[in-house]
Amino acid sequence: MQYTTYLRWGVLAAIFLVIFTPFIIADGGAMYQAGSQVHSLYWPVTNFFFPYITGKNFVFRILVEIALLGYILLALAEPKYRPRASLIMWAALGLVVWVGVSTITSLDPIKSFWSNFERMDGYINLIHLFVWFVITGAVLTADNLWDRFINTTIGASVAQGLIALLQVTHSLGFEPSSQSGARADTTFGNATYLAVYMLFAIFLTLFMLARRKAAGKLSSGWQIWYGLALVLQCVGLYFTETRGAQLGVIGGVIIGAIWIAIFARGAHFKGVRHLAWYALGALAVLIVGFVGIRDTSFVKSSGALNRLASISLNDATVQSRLLYIWPTALKGIGEKPVVGWGEENFNFVFNKYYQPAMYNQEQWFDRAHNEFLDFGIVAGVPALLLYAALFVLAALAVWRSRLSVLEQAALVGLLAGYAFNNLFVFDNLVSLFCFFAVLAFLHGVSRKELPGWMFLSRKMSAEGLAIAAPLVVIAVAGGAWYFNQPAMVRASQLVQAVGSQNTPQANLALFQSALGNATFPGNPIGVQETIEQLSQFAANTVQQSTIDPSIKQQYFTLATESLQNLTLQRKHDARLELFMGTLWSSLGQFPQALASLQQAVADSPKKQQILMQLGLVQIQTGDTINAIATMRTAFEEEQGYDTARVLYASAYYYAGDLTHGDQLLIDKWGTVIVDNDQLLQVYTNIKQWGRAENIWKLRISKDQNNTQLHLGLASTYFKAGDNASTIAELQTIAKLDPSTAAQMQTLITKIKDGTLKP
């Protein structure tokens, strides 16, 4: 029938458009933005909070939902599009079901289902990925469109490679985002995300090379195209400086070459086998040679090579995973081995088992940085095994397939490289939908067809379709609206709410709208980020004397009530309790601040950041005895933490005990004159003017022409009542920067006539 043709094209359009979601940045519509410069292609996407994440995810979900709407009707009308069974299908379904169980039993089922703007993960994402797997596995396999799908993916990766090249060469105004430093990140905003995308692209390109060769369709034009694609993909991967993905590609190539050497049998494969052995030998020589030159200036002068050369057990990133994060994850899995902690709840595990030696690293890890362990945290050992089974069953499907040996080698190399990469990072949307697409392809080559006698092999009648169609449209369209529209409005309003271009009243209204049901029927995605941003905004707002007190009160009420409600939903979340305590203390509500911070300490007893915040509030309330005890605990957790040492000394200073405070500083630095902002503030607060002056002088000795440093010294002299030295410093500033001479003279005059007072 004609309508099935329209349905088919609608489903295929949605499937193929997913390939281009990596290009979306929800920053107001531009395909790419570097600094303040907007470049090139525009998409109809508004400005969202976490623009590199939210835009891609919302578009992916909407496209999957559109595909689902058409697919259900298409499958009802045409049995060839209906799902078929395979081991991969059952494992994927088992994973979805078991994570669903963990979501129901989660510490916070709401966040486990919906996630947040920063990650856009959660159970809702897993459901969409499974639907994507089912639809692509059924439709692309039934219509034999996988080659076109993969070639389109390769084309998209070529464009990403070009952008990466433009970024690292700073051509046409392109440059990496501020999040990635000098590392290429294109439209991903994260070099690691780009790297794993390129890992998929490289092996898919090798697969298509092998596929066309096996079919006798590898013309010179295709060879040139795939060769160019591989060059740009490898260039993009190289400039991401992402070691896990780079090693994954190298390891995947080795696995693929071994596969060829073992399974490429027969005289016609003799040359290929020899080439595989040569490739293995060349890689071995390159690896040994690289190890030999790893300490040379040539390697050290290259960011990417130097990062590869720096891999060792002493590397900070390696240590953070081996010594801290992974052992913490294993403890969490051991505590809840059956159903796990639920999606988005690794922070509970991390805070509970926090190791003080991590003071100089990320303080709020929300992932184990190992996708296998992450699934173990989410839904226990069963989920970890089911996720690992996807790789095993995929490799088994490759081995049992009728694909050529070279095609098999490319796919096995992809699975091995991706699995290795996932030992060191967590997944993102793009790598996940690439992985599930590969699983769908392998499901397609291994699925079992339905026997003709089964009910599912028969078409639905026209009358049945007429009844089903409106019901399907209402259900899927309603679900798509519910899943996406309210959150999209919140993501847009939150960006506007934190903008400095609005009045305090306008920002307050935007926060109020973002926290409410701005669009019916509402959903909770992004509520936590909205409340956290509101809390920080409120703390800053109430300190500003120019803002109407009634507006301040409204900020205060909205922030505290919202944060309290959220802490009731996510009980024992130390991060939220710290937010709550910090907000209360900024508003001068010290009893409430102490209660929140003490609860945070109970939930994360070894985290110095929380202990130090509690100690500061105790200092503010004049409870210096308990402040000293709290700061001592934070310091003794890890005595190499300089901030903890300084704050411990500060607690003694506020208690009037210079002797013990001084000894703490002398033990580390041999002096009490330490260039430290917190210590400088403490000396100023306790009127140790000489010490504060000497810190400013220490800084000036390192940068004698810095007028801001001289101004800081002048301010300290003035507070100490030393007008002569103050005037001398102001005169020095005028000499260093003649444009300020008139301003400095005005200050000098006011000091002399007594109109300017400390």
C-alpha positions in Angstrom: 0.0 0.0 0.0 1.1 3.6 -0.6 1.0 4.6 3.1 3.6 1.9 3.9 6.0 3.6 1.5 5.5 6.9 3.3 6.0 5.2 6.7 9.1 3.5 5.5 10.6 6.7 4.2 9.7 8.5 7.4 11.4 5.8 9.6 14.5 5.8 7.4 14.7 9.6 7.4 14.7 9.6 11.2 17.3 6.8 11.3 19.7 8.5 8.9 19.2 12.0 10.6 20.5 10.4 13.9 23.9 10.1 12.2 24.2 13.9 12.1 23.2 14.6 15.8 26.9 14.9 16.8 27.0 18.2 14.9 24.4 19.8 17.1 25.4 22.4 19.7 22.4 24.0 21.5 24.1 27.4 21.8 21.6 29.4 20.0 21.7 27.7 16.7 25.3 27.6 15.5 26.9 24.4 14.4 30.1 25.5 16.0 31.2 28.3 18.3 34.7 29.2 19.3 34.9 31.8 22.0 32.7 34.7 21.0 32.9 33.8 17.3 30.0 31.8 15.7 30.8 29.9 12.6 29.2 28.2 9.6 26.1 26.1 9.5 23.0 26.8 11.6 20.5 24.4 13.1 17.0 25.3 14.5 18.2 24.7 18.1 17.8 27.2 20.9 20.3 28.0 23.6 20.3 25.2 26.2 22.1 24.6 29.5 25.0 22.2 28.8 24.7 23.0 25.1 27.1 20.2 23.9 25.0 17.6 25.7 21.4 18.6 25.8 20.9 19.5 22.1 22.3 16.2 20.9 20.3 14.2 23.3 16.9 15.9 22.8 17.2 15.6 19.0 18.3 12.0 19.3 15.3 11.2 21.5 12.8 13.0 19.2 14.2 11.3 16.1 13.9 7.9 17.8 10.4 8.7 18.9 9.5 9.7 15.3 11.0 6.5 14.0 9.1 4.5 16.6 5.8 6.1 15.6 6.3 5.1 12.0 7.9 1.8 12.8 5.0 0.5 14.9 2.6 1.1 12.1 5.0 -0.2 9.5 5.6 -3.4 11.4 1.9 -3.9 11.9 1.4 -3.6 8.1 4.5 -5.5 7.0 5.7 -8.5 8.9 9.2 -8.3 7.5 9.9 -5.3 9.7 8.9 -7.0 12.9 11.6 -7.8 15.5 13.3 -11.2 15.3 15.0 -13.1 18.1 18.8 -13.4 18.5 21.1 -13.8 21.5 22.1 -10.2 21.2 18.5 -9.1 21.3 17.8 -11.2 24.4 20.9 -9.9 26.2 20.0 -6.2 25.3 16.4 -6.8 26.5 17.7 -8.4 29.7 19.9 -5.4 30.4 17.0 -3.0 29.9 14.8 -5.1 32.2 17.3 -5.4 34.9 18.3 -1.8 34.9 14.5 -1.1 35.1 14.4 -3.2 38.3 17.3 -1.2 39.7 15.6 2.0 38.8 12.5 1.0 40.8 14.6 0.1 43.8 17.0 3.1 43.4 17.9 5.4 46.2 16.4 8.2 44.0 14.1 6.6 41.4 13.3 10.0 39.9 16.8 10.9 39.1 17.6 7.3 38.1 14.9 7.5 35.5 15.3 11.1 34.2 19.0 11.9 34.9 20.1 15.5 34.5 21.2 18.0 31.9 24.9 17.3 32.4 24.7 13.7 31.5 21.2 13.2 29.8 21.6 9.5 30.7 19.3 7.6 33.1 16.8 4.8 32.4 15.0 7.0 29.8 18.1 7.1 27.7 18.6 3.3 27.9 15.0 2.8 26.7 15.6 5.1 23.7 18.8 3.2 22.9 17.0 -0.1 23.0 14.2 1.2 20.8 17.0 2.5 18.4 18.6 -0.9 18.4 15.3 -2.7 17.6 14.3 -0.3 14.8 17.6 -0.1 13.1 18.1 -3.9 13.4 14.7 -4.5 11.8 14.4 -1.8 9.1 17.9 -1.5 7.8 18.3 -5.3 7.8 15.0 -5.9 6.0 15.7 -3.4 3.3 19.5 -4.2 3.1 20.5 -0.6 3.8 23.3 -1.1 6.2 26.0 -0.1 3.6 24.3 3.2 3.0 23.9 3.8 6.7 27.6 3.1 7.4 28.8 5.1 4.4 26.8 8.1 5.6 28.3 7.7 9.1 31.8 7.7 7.5 30.9 10.8 5.6 29.9 12.5 8.9 33.1 11.4 10.5 35.1 13.0 7.6 33.4 16.3 8.4 34.3 15.9 12.0 37.9 15.2 11.1 38.1 18.3 9.0 36.8 20.4 11.9 39.4 18.8 14.2 42.1 19.7 11.7 40.8 23.3 11.5 40.7 23.5 15.3 44.3 22.4 16.0 45.6 24.7 13.2 43.4 27.5 14.3 42.2 28.0 10.8 39.1 30.0 9.7 38.5 31.0 13.3 38.1 27.5 14.6 39.7 26.4 17.9 39.0 23.8 20.6 36.4 24.7 23.2 37.6 26.0 26.6 36.8 22.7 28.1 39.4 20.8 26.1 42.3 23.2 26.1 44.5 22.5 23.1 42.9 19.1 22.4 40.5 18.8 19.4 36.9 18.3 20.4 35.0 19.6 17.3 31.2 19.8 18.0 31.4 17.4 21.0 32.9 19.9 23.4 34.9 17.0 24.9 38.0 15.5 23.4 37.3 12.1 24.9 33.8 11.9 23.3 35.3 12.8 19.9 38.0 10.2 20.3 35.7 7.3 20.8 33.5 8.5 17.9 36.6 8.4 15.7 37.4 4.9 17.0 34.1 3.7 15.7 34.6 5.6 12.4 38.0 4.1 11.8 36.9 0.5 12.1 33.7 1.1 10.2 35.8 2.5 7.3 38.0 -0.5 7.4 34.9 -2.7 7.5 33.5 -1.0 4.3 36.8 -1.4 2.6 36.7 -5.1 3.3 33.1 -5.3 2.4 33.5 -3.7 -1.0 36.6 -5.8 -1.7 34.7 -9.0 -0.9 31.8 -7.9 -3.2 34.2 -7.0 -6.0 33.1 -3.3 -5.8 36.2 -1.6 -4.5 36.8 0.8 -7.3 39.7 3.3 -7.3 37.2 6.0 -6.4 36.1 4.2 -3.3 39.7 3.4 -2.4 40.6 7.1 -2.5 37.5 8.0 -0.5 38.1 5.5 2.2 41.8 6.4 2.3 41.0 10.0 2.8 38.4 9.2 5.4 41.0 7.1 7.4 43.5 9.9 7.2 41.1 12.5 8.6 39.7 10.1 11.2 43.2 9.2 12.4 44.2 12.9 12.4 41.1 13.7 14.5 41.8 10.9 16.9 45.5 11.9 17.2 44.7 15.5 18.1 42.2 14.5 20.8 45.2 13.3 22.8 42.9 10.7 24.3 45.1 7.7 25.3 42.4 5.2 26.0 40.8 5.5 22.5 44.2 5.7 20.8 45.4 2.5 22.5 42.0 1.0 21.8 42.5 1.6 18.0 46.0 0.2 18.2 44.8 -2.8 20.1 41.9 -3.3 17.8 44.1 -3.3 14.8 46.3 -5.9 16.5 43.3 -8.1 17.3 42.0 -7.7 13.7 45.4 -8.6 12.3 45.6 -11.7 14.5 42.1 -12.7 13.4 43.2 -12.5 9.7 46.4 -14.4 10.4 44.4 -17.2 12.0 41.2 -17.4 10.0 42.3 -16.3 6.5 42.8 -19.7 5.1 43.4 -20.9 1.5 45.8 -19.9 -1.2 43.7 -16.9 -2.3 44.3 -15.4 1.2 48.0 -16.1 1.3 48.9 -12.4 0.5 46.5 -11.1 3.1 47.9 -13.4 5.8 51.4 -12.3 5.0 50.2 -8.6 5.1 48.6 -9.3 8.6 51.9 -10.7 9.9 53.8 -7.8 8.5 51.4 -5.4 10.1 51.8 -7.1 13.4 55.6 -6.9 13.1 55.5 -3.3 12.1 53.3 -2.4 15.0 55.6 -4.3 17.4 58.6 -2.3 16.0 56.7 1.0 16.3 55.7 0.3 19.9 59.2 -0.8 20.9 60.7 2.2 19.1 58.3 4.6 20.7 59.2 3.3 24.1 62.8 3.9 23.3 62.3 7.6 22.3 59.6 8.4 24.8 62.0 10.7 26.8 63.3 12.6 23.8 62.5 16.3 23.1 60.7 15.3 19.9 58.1 13.3 21.9 57.9 15.8 24.8 57.2 18.7 22.4 54.1 17.0 21.0 51.0 17.1 23.2 49.6 13.9 21.8 52.8 11.9 21.8 53.8 13.2 25.2 50.5 12.1 26.7 51.0 8.6 25.3 54.5 8.5 26.6 53.4 9.6 30.0 51.3 6.5 30.6 52.6 4.8 33.7 51.5 3.7 37.1 52.6 7.0 38.5 50.4 9.0 36.1 47.8 11.0 38.0 44.9 9.8 35.8 46.0 6.2 36.1 46.4 6.4 39.8 43.0 8.1 40.3 41.4 5.1 38.6 43.5 2.2 39.9 43.9 3.4 43.5 40.8 5.3 44.2 37.8 5.3 41.8 37.8 1.7 40.7 38.3 0.3 44.3 35.5 2.6 45.4 33.3 1.3 42.7 34.1 -2.3 43.7 33.1 -1.6 47.3 29.8 -0.2 46.1 29.1 -3.2 43.9 30.0 -5.5 46.8 27.6 -3.6 49.0 24.7 -3.9 46.6 25.6 -6.8 44.2 22.2 -7.8 43.0 20.2 -4.7 42.0 22.9 -2.0 42.5 22.4 1.6 43.4 20.3 2.8 40.5 21.3 5.0 37.6 23.0 8.4 38.5 23.8 7.3 42.0 27.6 6.6 41.9 28.0 9.8 43.9 26.5 8.1 46.9 29.2 5.4 46.7 32.0 7.9 46.0 31.1 10.1 48.9 30.6 7.2 51.3 34.0 5.6 50.5 35.8 8.8 49.6 39.6 8.6 50.0 41.3 11.8 51.3 44.3 11.3 49.0 42.0 12.5 46.2 42.0 16.1 47.6 43.7 17.4 44.4 41.3 15.7 42.0 37.7 16.0 41.1 35.6 16.1 44.3 32.3 14.9 42.9 32.8 12.0 40.6 29.4 10.7 39.3 30.9 7.9 37.2 33.4 5.1 37.9 35.2 6.0 34.6 34.9 2.4 33.6 31.7 1.5 31.8 31.7 -2.1 33.0 32.0 -1.0 36.6 29.4 1.7 36.0 26.8 -0.9 35.0 27.8 -2.9 38.1 27.1 0.2 40.2 23.8 0.9 38.4 22.3 -2.5 38.6 24.7 -4.9 40.3 26.6 -7.9 39.0 23.8 -9.1 36.7 23.9 -5.8 34.7 27.7 -5.9 34.5 27.6 -9.4 33.1 24.8 -8.6 30.7 26.7 -5.6 29.4 29.9 -7.7 29.0 27.8 -10.3 27.3 26.9 -7.8 24.6 30.5 -7.8 23.5 30.9 -11.5 23.8 27.7 -12.3 21.8 28.6 -9.6 19.2 32.0 -11.3 18.7 30.3 -14.7 18.5 27.8 -13.3 15.9 30.8 -12.1 13.9 32.5 -15.5 14.1 29.3 -17.4 13.0 28.4 -14.9 10.3 29.0 -15.4 6.5 30.9 -12.1 6.4 34.4 -12.3 4.8 37.4 -12.8 7.1 38.4 -9.2 6.5 35.0 -7.9 7.4 35.0 -10.0 10.5 38.5 -8.7 11.4 37.3 -5.1 11.2 34.3 -5.8 13.4 36.2 -7.8 16.0 38.9 -5.1 16.1 36.1 -2.5 16.7 34.6 -4.5 19.5 38.0 -5.1 21.1 39.1 -1.5 20.8 35.8 -0.1 22.1 35.8 -2.5 25.1 39.4 -1.5 25.9 38.4 2.2 25.7 35.5 1.6 28.0 37.8 0.2 30.7 38.9 3.8 31.3 36.0 6.0 30.5 32.2 6.1 30.7 30.0 6.3 27.6 28.2 9.2 26.0 25.2 9.3 23.8 27.1 9.3 20.5 29.3 6.3 21.3 26.3 4.5 22.8 24.1 4.9 19.7 27.1 3.9 17.5 27.5 0.8 19.7 23.9 -0.2 19.6 23.8 0.3 15.8 26.7 -2.1 15.5 24.8 -4.5 17.8 21.8 -4.1 15.6 23.8 -4.9 12.5 25.2 -8.1 14.1 21.7 -8.9 15.4 20.6 -8.6 11.8 23.1 -11.1 10.5 22.3 -13.6 13.2 18.6 -13.3 13.8 16.1 -16.1 13.2 13.3 -15.5 10.8 9.7 -16.2 11.9 8.1 -19.3 10.6 5.1 -18.7 8.3 2.6 -20.3 10.6 3.2 -17.8 13.5 0.7 -15.1 14.1 3.5 -12.4 14.0 4.4 -13.4 10.5 1.0 -12.3 9.2 -0.2 -8.8 8.1 -2.7 -6.9 10.2 -6.0 -6.2 8.5 -6.8 -2.8 7.1 -9.6 -2.4 9.7 -7.2 -3.3 12.5 -4.7 -0.7 11.2 -7.4 1.9 11.1 -8.1 1.3 14.8 -4.5 1.0 15.8 -3.1 4.1 14.0 -4.7 6.9 16.0 -4.0 5.1 19.3 -0.3 4.7 18.3 0.0 8.3 17.2 -1.6 9.6 20.4 0.6 7.4 22.7 3.9 8.0 21.0 3.4 11.7 20.3 2.1 12.3 23.8 5.1 10.5 25.2 7.5 12.4 23.0 6.0 15.7 24.3 6.2 14.6 27.9 9.8 13.3 27.6 11.2 16.3 25.9 9.3 19.6 25.7 9.2 20.6 29.5 12.9 19.8 29.9 13.8 21.7 26.7 11.9 24.8 28.0 13.7 24.4 31.4 17.1 24.1 29.7 16.4 27.3 27.8 15.1 29.2 30.7 18.0 28.2 33.0 20.5 29.6 30.5 18.6 32.9 30.5 18.2 32.9 34.3 21.9 32.8 35.0 22.5 35.5 32.4 23.9 38.8 33.6 22.0 40.8 31.0 18.7 40.4 32.9 17.4 42.3 35.9 17.3 40.5 39.2 13.5 40.4 38.9 13.6 38.9 35.4 16.1 36.3 36.5 13.9 35.4 39.5 10.9 35.0 37.3 12.9 32.7 35.0 14.1 30.6 37.9 10.5 30.3 39.2 9.3 29.2 35.8 12.1 26.7 35.3 11.3 25.1 38.7 7.6 24.9 37.9 5.7 23.2 35.1 6.7 25.8 32.4 5.1 23.4 29.8 2.4 20.9 30.6 2.7 18.3 32.0 6.3 18.9 33.3 9.1 16.5 34.0 12.0 16.7 36.5 15.0 16.7 34.1 17.4 19.5 35.1 15.6 20.5 38.3 18.7 19.7 40.4 20.9 21.9 38.2 18.3 24.7 38.3 18.2 24.6 42.1 22.0 24.5 42.4 22.4 27.5 40.0 19.6 29.3 41.9 21.4 28.7 45.2 24.6 30.2 44.0 22.7 33.1 42.3 20.7 33.7 45.5 23.9 33.7 47.7 25.4 36.4 45.4 22.2 38.4 45.1 21.6 38.8 48.8 25.1 40.3 49.2 24.4 43.2 46.8 23.3 46.4 48.5 21.7 47.8 45.4 19.0 45.1 45.1 15.5 45.6 46.6 15.3 43.7 49.9 11.9 42.2 48.8 13.6 40.7 45.8 16.4 39.3 48.0 13.8 37.8 50.3 12.1 36.1 47.3 15.4 34.7 46.2 16.1 33.5 49.7 12.7 31.8 50.1 12.8 30.1 46.6 16.3 28.9 47.0 16.0 27.5 50.5 12.6 25.8 49.9 13.7 24.3 46.6 16.9 23.0 48.0 15.2 21.6 51.1 12.7 19.7 48.9 15.4 18.3 46.8 17.4 17.1 49.8 14.3 15.3 51.0 14.1 13.5 47.6 17.8 12.7 47.5 18.4 11.9 51.2 22.1 11.5 52.3 23.4 13.2 49.2 26.5 15.0 50.7 26.8 17.3 47.7 23.3 18.7 48.1 23.8 19.0 51.9 27.0 20.9 51.3 25.1 23.2 48.9 22.4 23.7 51.6 24.9 24.5 54.3 26.9 26.9 52.1 23.6 28.7 51.2 22.5 29.0 54.8 25.9 30.3 55.9 26.0 32.9 53.1 22.6 34.1 54.3 23.8 34.3 57.9 21.6 31.4 59.0 24.3 29.6 61.0 22.3 27.1 63.0 20.7 25.7 59.8 24.1 25.8 58.1 25.7 23.8 60.9 22.9 21.2 60.8 23.2 20.7 57.0 27.0 20.5 57.1 27.1 18.1 60.0 24.7 15.8 58.0 27.0 16.1 55.0 30.0 15.1 57.2 28.0 12.1 58.4 27.3 11.0 54.8 30.9 11.7 53.6 33.0 11.6 56.7 36.4 11.8 55.0 35.8 14.5 52.5 38.0 17.5 53.5 35.9 20.0 51.4 32.9 19.4 53.6 34.9 19.4 56.9 36.6 22.6 56.0 33.3 24.3 55.2 31.9 23.2 58.5 35.0 24.5 60.2 34.6 27.9 58.5 31.0 28.2 59.7 32.1 27.3 63.2 34.7 30.1 63.0 32.0 32.5 61.9 29.9 31.6 64.9 32.9 32.1 67.3 33.1 28.4 68.1 36.8 28.2 67.7 37.3 25.1 69.9 35.1 23.0 67.6 36.6 24.7 64.6 40.1 23.7 65.6 38.9 20.1 66.1 37.1 20.0 62.7 40.0 21.5 60.8 42.4 19.1 62.6 40.3 16.2 61.3 40.4 17.6 57.7 44.2 18.1 58.0 45.0 14.8 59.5 43.1 12.9 56.7 45.9 13.9 54.3 48.7 16.2 55.5 49.9 16.9 52.0 46.8 19.0 51.4 48.1 22.6 51.7 44.6 24.2 51.9 43.7 22.0 54.8 47.0 22.9 56.6 46.3 26.7 56.1 42.8 26.4 57.3 43.9 24.4 60.4 46.4 27.1 61.2 43.7 29.7 60.6 41.4 28.1 63.2 44.2 28.6 65.7 44.7 32.2 64.6 41.0 33.0 65.1 41.3 31.4 68.5 44.2 33.8 69.3 46.7 31.0 69.4 49.5 32.2 67.1 52.0 29.7 68.4 50.2 26.5 67.2 49.1 28.2 64.0 52.6 29.4 63.2 54.1 26.0 63.8 51.8 24.4 61.3 53.0 26.8 58.6 56.7 26.6 59.6 56.6 22.8 59.5 55.7 23.0 55.8 57.2 26.2 54.5 59.7 27.3 57.2 58.0 30.7 57.5 54.6 32.2 58.3 54.8 34.4 55.2 53.2 32.2 52.6 51.7 33.4 49.3 48.2 32.1 49.9 45.0 34.0 49.4 43.2 32.4 52.3 46.1 33.1 54.7 46.3 36.7 53.5 42.6 37.1 54.2 43.0 35.6 57.7 45.9 37.9 58.5 43.9 40.8 57.4 40.8 39.7 59.5 42.9 39.3 62.7 44.8 42.5 62.0 48.2 40.9 61.6 49.1 43.8 59.3 52.8 43.1 59.1 52.3 39.6 57.9 49.7 40.7 55.4 52.0 43.4 54.1 54.9 40.9 53.8 52.7 38.6 51.6 52.0 41.5 49.3 55.6 42.4 49.2 56.5 38.8 48.4 54.1 38.9 45.4 55.4 42.2 44.2 59.0 40.8 44.3 57.9 38.4 41.6 56.0 40.9 39.5 57.2 44.4 40.4 55.3 46.3 37.7 51.9 44.8 38.6 49.8 47.8 39.7 47.1 45.5 41.2 49.6 44.0 43.6 50.8 47.5 44.6 47.2 48.5 45.1 46.7 45.5 47.4 49.7 46.5 49.5 48.5 50.1 49.6 45.1 48.9 50.9 46.7 46.9 53.6 48.9 49.8 54.7 45.8 52.0 54.8 43.8 49.5 56.9 46.8 49.3 59.3 46.8 53.2 59.7 50.1 53.7 57.9 49.1 56.6 55.7 52.7 57.5 54.7 53.3 54.0 53.2 49.9 54.1 51.6 50.6 57.3 49.8 54.0 56.0 48.7 52.4 53.0 47.1 49.8 55.1 45.4 52.5 57.3 44.0 54.3 54.1 42.7 51.2 53.0 41.0 50.9 56.4 39.3 54.4 56.1 38.0 53.9 52.5 36.7 50.6 53.5 35.0 50.4 57.2 34.3 46.8 56.9 33.1 45.9 56.4 36.8 47.8 59.4 38.1 44.8 61.6 38.5 42.8 58.9 40.3 45.8 58.2 42.6 46.2 61.9 43.4 42.6 62.1 44.3 43.0 59.3 46.8 46.2 60.8 48.2 44.4 64.1 48.7 41.5 62.5 50.5 43.9 60.5 52.8 45.8 63.7 53.7 42.7 65.7 54.5 41.1 62.8 56.4 38.0 62.4 54.3 39.0 58.9 53.3 38.9 56.5 56.2 39.6 52.8 56.6 
